[in-house]
Amino acid sequence: MATATLKVTGMSCHHCVEAVTHALKSTAGVRDASVDLQGARATVEYDESKTDPRALAGAVTDEGYTAEEIV
């Protein structure tokens, strides 16, 4: 398992957190995802053989937010 931290912009409420969390957890290979509204970050534990940080950021973008991996 690997862990990625994403900077997520555009979140303003608890509903946003739920939407981003659901998008990440629905991505194949994701074991767990935690989203922090105040910190504008998402921490994702995932299987490297099934997904990668680019796909995770894409899932968040598909929900209408902006995301990029923090390296």
N, C-alpha and C positions, 0 to 999 in steps of 0.2 A: 504494500500500500504506500501511496505517496500523499503528500499534503501540498495544497496550493492555497495561497492567499490572494484574493482578488480585491482590487479597489473598485467599489461600486458607487456610481454617481446617479443621482436622480431619485433616490429614495427619500420620502418625506414622512412616512407614517408606518404604523404596524402592518397595514395591508400590503405595503410595498415589501416589507421584510418577508411576509408570508409568501408573496408572489415569487420573490427571488429564491427563497428557500425551496419552494415547490419545484421551480424550474431546475435548480441544481440537483435536488434529490431524484428528479425524474430522469436525469441523464444516466444512460447505461454506464455502469462501472462505479457510480458514486456510492460510497458506503455511508457517509454522513456529511452534513453541511450545517454550518452555523453562521448566521448573518447578524451583524452588529450595525444597527441604524446610526447611532451616534458616531461610531468610528468609520462608517461608510466602507465596511470590509466584510468579506465573506471568506470563511476558512472551510476548505473542502478536502475531505479524505476520499481518495479514489484509487481505483485499480488502473495502473499505468498501461496495462495491456488492452484496456477497453475505452479509455478516454484520455484527454490531455487538457492542460490549462486553456488552450485556445478554444476547444469545444465547450469547456465550462463557461468561458466568457461569452461565447456565442449563445449559449442557452439563456444567459442573463440578458443579453442584447435583444434576443427574440421576445422577451417580456417587456421591452420598452425602456430598459435602463442601459447605462454604459458601464462596461467592466473591462478591466485589464489586470493582468497578473502583476503582483508586486514581487520583484525578484530580490 
